[in-house]
Amino acid sequence: MDEKNTQDRSGLDPEMADAPQNTRKTIKRLIALLLEQKVAVVLIILSTLLSIGLFAVTPLIMGWAIDALIDNLRVNGPGGGFSELAEIIGVPLMLLAAAYLLSACFSFVQEYTMASVGEKLVLSLRQKISEKITRLPLRYYDSHQTGDLLSRTTNDLDRVAEVLKTGLLQFINGTVNIAVSIVVMLSLNVFLTVLILLAMSISVVVTKWISAKNFKVALDNQSALGELNSQIEELYTGNLIIKTFNRQEAVRGTVKAISQRQYEANKKAQFVMFAIYPVIRFLTQLGFVMTAIVGGILVVNNTMTIGIVQAFLQYVNQISEPITQASYFLNSFQSAMASAERVFDVLDEEEERPDHSTLQELPKTRGAVTFEEVQFGYIPEKMLMKGVSLSVKPNEMVAIVGPTGAGKTTLVNLLMRFYELNGGRILIDDTDIQELSKSQLRKIVGMVLQDTWLFNGTIAENIAYGKMDATREEIVAAATASRCDHFIRTLPQGYDTVIAGEDGSLS
Amino acid sequence: MGLQVAKHNKRNQRLHQHGCISDAVVMTGMVSMELVYIPLAAMVIFMILILVLFKKASPVSRTIQTRVDRVNRIVRESVVGVRVIRAFDNTSYEQKRSDDTFVAYADNVIHLNRIFAMFNPMVWAIMGITMVAVVWFGGYLVLQATTQIGSIMAVMQYTVIILMFLMMSAMVIVMVPRMIACLERISEVLDTAPEIADDREAVASPSVKGSKLIVFNDVSFSYQGAEEPVLRNLSFCCEAGKTTAIIGGTGSGKSTIAALMLRLYDIQEGQILVAGNDIRRMTQHDLRESISYVPQKAFLFSGTIAENLRTGKPDATDADLRQAVKIAQAEAFITTLEAGYQSPVAQGGSNFSGGQKQRLCIARALVKKAPIYIFDDSFSALDYQTDAALRSELKLAMKDACLIVVAQRISSIMDADQIIVLDNGSIAGIGRHEELLRDCSLYREIADSQVKREG
């Protein structure tokens, strides 16, 4: 790719990265994907309802048992052994144990099913992206950075998976738990319930305020981390230059400074996370304290039994935790949605022009190549070729000469149909290459690329890349033909030397 | 990142938990000495459960990190190698390879998730049974009139607190195997000893003795574990004010010679002298200060053009930069850029073409101003005209320097003062262009093939 315009390369602005553009649309798409696993989703919802429902009844049963105990004390006074006890609270305690155990069973069903749902969804997205990578036009790769595409396929998808796995489960559990608890509490005592909810709303407001702050700090941390990563990557690739130009000291200083910045940002993020969490918990506990006080007064006034107060205390415990976590979840949910959006963006990119449906069988190629009035530009506004015509006869060897940027490589790119023409046509043996499938075309054209990029793998594997089932003899023969047999034998493990992908361990 | 989070969580939660759990146990004991055994028993059962889960999850969790790496690598390759894959029409093979990797990763994660699916329900069950036990035995104590009803409720709350915090600490413990895996990877890097260390009694400030700046005395070198040596019994010297060219087929060891001069590797036999000193007796800093190097693979740092040019000499003046850029034939394209020398360089120099990058790398080496210059196949991306113009200006400007040029093209080196022809690691001939054409068959072969191809 010679000197073509690359100024439109768009990097990712970390500040902008974590706010989804259209949350609703993204959620809709994710739900549609989720519904591909309908059975599992239905199973999860059912088991959640049953498990939480059962769990939500337990404070009531407990209240029943305690009230029974109190009534007995009031009527019969103290005294009696286990057999009397069994008569008084045997039934409620059996029910209680059954409710706990059943609830745990359903919860296991829910978690076990959920264990695969999120991951399967992400797997299918990952496969879709990797398929997409094979179909995106090369134009896309010219205008996008590799790292960007990589992070969409890995980091972004992992984030989506994480939220689907833990976040979604917490969210479902929390919502159902809160809803059921509030309904039960309302049915027991409206006044006390309203008081509790008021107290809790204070903590919700505070949590929201703090988590908004936390979100910003977390973003700072994220961008510092991103900077550190890209710096390290660069220094790693530029290691040779750093050594030969004696830049070790300076480089150490730079890395130290960025690490320090990341450390500060991270410390701040962690501080917000952990130092302020107890404050929220304290606020939540206010609800608990108030329930005890008001409940005590109600008991003294004989409008409520001790068992019910006890039940209220358990409900307050049950709903306070999900409420505290809700806003933290919303943050990770938001950034996961932004991630999902970036993934969908790639999936929605325009693809390579598909092959024509009428594929004709190619007769034995003679090898004549004709360009007819070919027009092409990497950027439509800037035409590089305005009507190029040339023809190459079979068995002719043709060299293409020109200064850098003249379009030498482009001719080959067009012949391989890496890019589509803006006008004119290219023929191989009188067949327009448009009428061949890309696979057919690329089988009949062998190509040595300018960027001699090798795969991560052994040398033998790389040589055999065009023909996967090549024998060792064939590989050695090919190496000898391209005059690298000796050179390969000077390497640490000969033909089995592992080449690191696209880096400079070989010339 | 995972490591960091795990570390922080652990520290913060541990402090907290130990306090809370022991407080809760003590408080329970104060409320009722008899009932304290129930939450204690629950704790023991809970810990056994965690231990079992931990044992089961540990190996699965450890493999996850390697699977993640593999996914990253595969995706990276399919993006970076997109041209090769398409040119070889290997899309479906690549697709299968990625699919397999993704599925293996997903299976691993699902497996781990399923093991932990047991965790929460078990905790709930333990908690439920504990509650029932507290009410049952507490109820008995109440009937016996040794305990009040309020105590039962207090013990129940304490039980909830104990189990809640145990649960949180368990979540942290779950991260430990992955953290250990991460730590091992870090120490692997940290424990790697640098292969080349400075001699403790290194020559303090080496002085240039005579005009023979670089001398190879019977040097042989092989890469560790290789079947055959790359270089065999090399002897030659490079003088100040002269150009030495090294030519030979791919893999004949040309670039290795450059690497040895810079002491990127230590030789097994023979001796290399730079400015009269054995390079093993010099500090690496001093050695590399006296050599200015242009790599085969043009590499630029992100930043500005000016920053890149100043890599070897941070205090170089603007005039220095301009002069170097002029010799390197990079002036024309830099002046067309809007910001000129302050133009940004993207990571990996991806906003410049191969030829532009190469010229900037040459200019960078010229700014450094060392007595020795090594050009490791550094003219390959330049077209013939630029190559010629660059060489003639270089010769003019570098009258006193010792130039070493590694090249594949005869045209780039035919006017060198001394040409070394390498054949599979040994010297096939040394001399000037005309002498070699006459005496060295290999050189003639290379020359013939290139003239034919280029003509």
Chai-1 contact restraints between the chains, C-beta under 6 A:
chainA,res_idxA,chainB,res_idxB,connection_type,confidence,min_distance_angstrom,max_distance_angstrom,comment,restraint_id
A,D2,B,S353,contact,1.0,0.0,6.0,A-B,restraint_1
A,E3,B,S353,contact,1.0,0.0,6.0,A-B,restraint_2
A,T6,B,N351,contact,1.0,0.0,6.0,A-B,restraint_3
A,A65,B,V135,contact,1.0,0.0,6.0,A-B,restraint_4
A,L69,B,G139,contact,1.0,0.0,6.0,A-B,restraint_5
A,P78,B,A145,contact,1.0,0.0,6.0,A-B,restraint_6
A,G80,B,L143,contact,1.0,0.0,6.0,A-B,restraint_7
A,L85,B,G139,contact,1.0,0.0,6.0,A-B,restraint_8
A,L85,B,Y140,contact,1.0,0.0,6.0,A-B,restraint_9
A,L85,B,L143,contact,1.0,0.0,6.0,A-B,restraint_10
A,I89,B,G139,contact,1.0,0.0,6.0,A-B,restraint_11
A,L93,B,V132,contact,1.0,0.0,6.0,A-B,restraint_12
A,L93,B,W136,contact,1.0,0.0,6.0,A-B,restraint_13
A,L96,B,V132,contact,1.0,0.0,6.0,A-B,restraint_14
A,A97,B,V132,contact,1.0,0.0,6.0,A-B,restraint_15
A,Y100,B,G128,contact,1.0,0.0,6.0,A-B,restraint_16
A,L101,B,A125,contact,1.0,0.0,6.0,A-B,restraint_17
A,A104,B,P121,contact,1.0,0.0,6.0,A-B,restraint_18
A,A104,B,W124,contact,1.0,0.0,6.0,A-B,restraint_19
A,A104,B,A125,contact,1.0,0.0,6.0,A-B,restraint_20
A,S107,B,P121,contact,1.0,0.0,6.0,A-B,restraint_21
A,F108,B,P121,contact,1.0,0.0,6.0,A-B,restraint_22
A,E111,B,A117,contact,1.0,0.0,6.0,A-B,restraint_23
A,Y112,B,R114,contact,1.0,0.0,6.0,A-B,restraint_24
A,Y112,B,A117,contact,1.0,0.0,6.0,A-B,restraint_25
A,A115,B,I110,contact,1.0,0.0,6.0,A-B,restraint_26
A,A115,B,N113,contact,1.0,0.0,6.0,A-B,restraint_27
A,A115,B,R114,contact,1.0,0.0,6.0,A-B,restraint_28
A,A115,B,A117,contact,1.0,0.0,6.0,A-B,restraint_29
A,S116,B,I110,contact,1.0,0.0,6.0,A-B,restraint_30
A,E119,B,A106,contact,1.0,0.0,6.0,A-B,restraint_31
A,E119,B,V109,contact,1.0,0.0,6.0,A-B,restraint_32
A,E119,B,I110,contact,1.0,0.0,6.0,A-B,restraint_33
A,L123,B,F102,contact,1.0,0.0,6.0,A-B,restraint_34
A,L123,B,A106,contact,1.0,0.0,6.0,A-B,restraint_35
A,R126,B,F102,contact,1.0,0.0,6.0,A-B,restraint_36
A,Q127,B,D99,contact,1.0,0.0,6.0,A-B,restraint_37
A,Q127,B,F102,contact,1.0,0.0,6.0,A-B,restraint_38
A,S130,B,S98,contact,1.0,0.0,6.0,A-B,restraint_39
A,I133,B,S78,contact,1.0,0.0,6.0,A-B,restraint_40
A,T134,B,T91,contact,1.0,0.0,6.0,A-B,restraint_41
A,Y141,B,V82,contact,1.0,0.0,6.0,A-B,restraint_42
A,T146,B,V79,contact,1.0,0.0,6.0,A-B,restraint_43
A,T146,B,V80,contact,1.0,0.0,6.0,A-B,restraint_44
A,L149,B,V79,contact,1.0,0.0,6.0,A-B,restraint_45
A,L150,B,V75,contact,1.0,0.0,6.0,A-B,restraint_46
A,L150,B,R76,contact,1.0,0.0,6.0,A-B,restraint_47
A,T153,B,V75,contact,1.0,0.0,6.0,A-B,restraint_48
A,T154,B,N72,contact,1.0,0.0,6.0,A-B,restraint_49
A,E234,B,Q347,contact,1.0,0.0,6.0,A-B,restraint_50
A,G238,B,F299,contact,1.0,0.0,6.0,A-B,restraint_51
A,G238,B,F301,contact,1.0,0.0,6.0,A-B,restraint_52
A,L240,B,P295,contact,1.0,0.0,6.0,A-B,restraint_53
A,I241,B,F299,contact,1.0,0.0,6.0,A-B,restraint_54
A,T244,B,L262,contact,1.0,0.0,6.0,A-B,restraint_55
A,T244,B,R288,contact,1.0,0.0,6.0,A-B,restraint_56
A,T244,B,Y293,contact,1.0,0.0,6.0,A-B,restraint_57
A,F245,B,T311,contact,1.0,0.0,6.0,A-B,restraint_58
A,F245,B,G312,contact,1.0,0.0,6.0,A-B,restraint_59
A,N246,B,H285,contact,1.0,0.0,6.0,A-B,restraint_60
A,N246,B,R288,contact,1.0,0.0,6.0,A-B,restraint_61
A,N246,B,E289,contact,1.0,0.0,6.0,A-B,restraint_62
A,Q270,B,H8,contact,1.0,0.0,6.0,A-B,restraint_63
A,F274,B,N12,contact,1.0,0.0,6.0,A-B,restraint_64
A,Q310,B,M153,contact,1.0,0.0,6.0,A-B,restraint_65
A,P403,B,D383,contact,1.0,0.0,6.0,A-B,restraint_66
A,T404,B,G355,contact,1.0,0.0,6.0,A-B,restraint_67
A,T404,B,D383,contact,1.0,0.0,6.0,A-B,restraint_68
A,S439,B,D89,contact,1.0,0.0,6.0,A-B,restraint_69
A,R442,B,D89,contact,1.0,0.0,6.0,A-B,restraint_70
A,K443,B,D89,contact,1.0,0.0,6.0,A-B,restraint_71
A,M447,B,A87,contact,1.0,0.0,6.0,A-B,restraint_72
A,L449,B,R83,contact,1.0,0.0,6.0,A-B,restraint_73
A,W453,B,G81,contact,1.0,0.0,6.0,A-B,restraint_74
A,W453,B,V84,contact,1.0,0.0,6.0,A-B,restraint_75
A,N456,B,E77,contact,1.0,0.0,6.0,A-B,restraint_76
A,G466,B,F88,contact,1.0,0.0,6.0,A-B,restraint_77
A,R483,B,G249,contact,1.0,0.0,6.0,A-B,restraint_78
A,C484,B,G251,contact,1.0,0.0,6.0,A-B,restraint_79
A,H486,B,N424,contact,1.0,0.0,6.0,A-B,restraint_80
A,F487,B,G251,contact,1.0,0.0,6.0,A-B,restraint_81
A,R489,B,E227,contact,1.0,0.0,6.0,A-B,restraint_82
A,R489,B,E228,contact,1.0,0.0,6.0,A-B,restraint_83
A,T490,B,A226,contact,1.0,0.0,6.0,A-B,restraint_84
A,T490,B,E228,contact,1.0,0.0,6.0,A-B,restraint_85
A,T490,B,V230,contact,1.0,0.0,6.0,A-B,restraint_86
A,L491,B,A226,contact,1.0,0.0,6.0,A-B,restraint_87
A,P492,B,Y223,contact,1.0,0.0,6.0,A-B,restraint_88
A,P492,B,Q224,contact,1.0,0.0,6.0,A-B,restraint_89
A,P492,B,G225,contact,1.0,0.0,6.0,A-B,restraint_90
A,P492,B,A226,contact,1.0,0.0,6.0,A-B,restraint_91
A,G494,B,E227,contact,1.0,0.0,6.0,A-B,restraint_92
A,G501,B,E77,contact,1.0,0.0,6.0,A-B,restraint_93
A,E502,B,V80,contact,1.0,0.0,6.0,A-B,restraint_94
A,G504,B,K297,contact,1.0,0.0,6.0,A-B,restraint_95
A,S507,B,S255,contact,1.0,0.0,6.0,A-B,restraint_96
A,S507,B,Q296,contact,1.0,0.0,6.0,A-B,restraint_97
